[in-house]
Amino acid sequence: MLAKEGFSTIIVVFVFSIAVGYAVSFAPAWLGWIVYPLLAALCGLVLYFFRDPDRFPPEDPENNLVISPADGKVVLIQPVDEPEYMKSGAIQVSIFLSPLNVHVNRNPISGALEYLRYYPGKYLMAWEDHASEQNERAHFGVKHASGTKLLFKQITGFLARRIEYRLNEGDTIKAGERFGIMKFGSRMDVLLPENAEILVKKGDITVAGESVLAKLSTD
């Protein structure tokens, strides 16, 4: 399965490859031995990048698990102040996506999407601390059925130059469902309430829609 956000890029790459391949057919044969494998590799890479495998969220009878919104590696877990939506202290879990990871993003929790903001910005390396505040990004604030608030962020990186999402303020979202994509290496931040039980550690590998990041307090 391929992410529909990648269809335009896939078409452009394939049309380009066909055009170049046709032009090379009139060139000396030795040139074809070089160009054709490169074009095939390019097409293969773009298909691989936009892959969108099915995912199966964990059973959650209490509906209080926070699921990873992205494939990648946990690069940061730290306490922060969150004045934008949660307006309180929070625990930030940051996930870095390499260009080889699946880049389709999934909702980390079910609830009402009360807050959505897009910010243009810089293209710092995604693992840098200041990337969360200075890079191009989109912020999503969700209110869980318990009343608990959570903020998650799509953040571009040095290579990622575009983020896409299919959410609007007022939507009711479901944990594990696809909501967007970040193209060519990026970062996802999840800001959790201070009393959440964090179930990952720095260096852990996460799978979007399946790995559990945290458990919300029922108190």
C-alpha positions, 0 to 999 in steps of 0.5 A: 500500500502507498500513501496517497500524499505521495502519488504526485511525487511518484508520478513525477519521478516515473515520468521523468525516468521514462523520459530520460530512459527514452532519450538514453535509448538513442545514446551509445549502449554503454550509457544505458548500462549506467543510466537505466539502473540509476533510474530503476533505483530512483523509482524503487526508492520513491516507492519505498519511501511512500510505503504505507503498511497496515498497522494494528493498534494495541487493545485498550479497554481503558482507552488511556494508552498513548500510541506512537504517531511515527516510526522512528527512534526516541531521541529525547524525553524531558520535562518542558513547559507547554504554554500553547495548548496544555498551558502547564508542565509536560513531558516531551517525547521526541521521535526522529524519523530517518529517510528510511522510516515509514513517514505516514503519521497516525493519531496518538490518542482518541479525542477531540482536536481542539487546537491546530496551528501551522508554523513556517520556519527553518530546516535545522537537523530534526534531532536538534533541541531547537528544532521543536521551536524553530523548524517548520511545523504543525501543532495538534492539541487533543482533549481526551475523553477524560479531559486530559490534554495532549499536544503533538507536533509534526516537525520538518528536518534538514531534508524534510521540506513538506508536512501534510495533514488531513485534520481540522479543528473540531474533528473527532480523531481515533488513536491509530488512524492515519492523519498525514505524512512528513516527507524525507526525514523529520521529527515528531514530538508528543507532549504528555501530562506530567502525571502520565506513565512513560513507557519508552526510553531514549533509544527505543524504536517506535512503530506508528499506530502500534508502539505504546509511548505512555499511559494516561493517569486515571486519577 
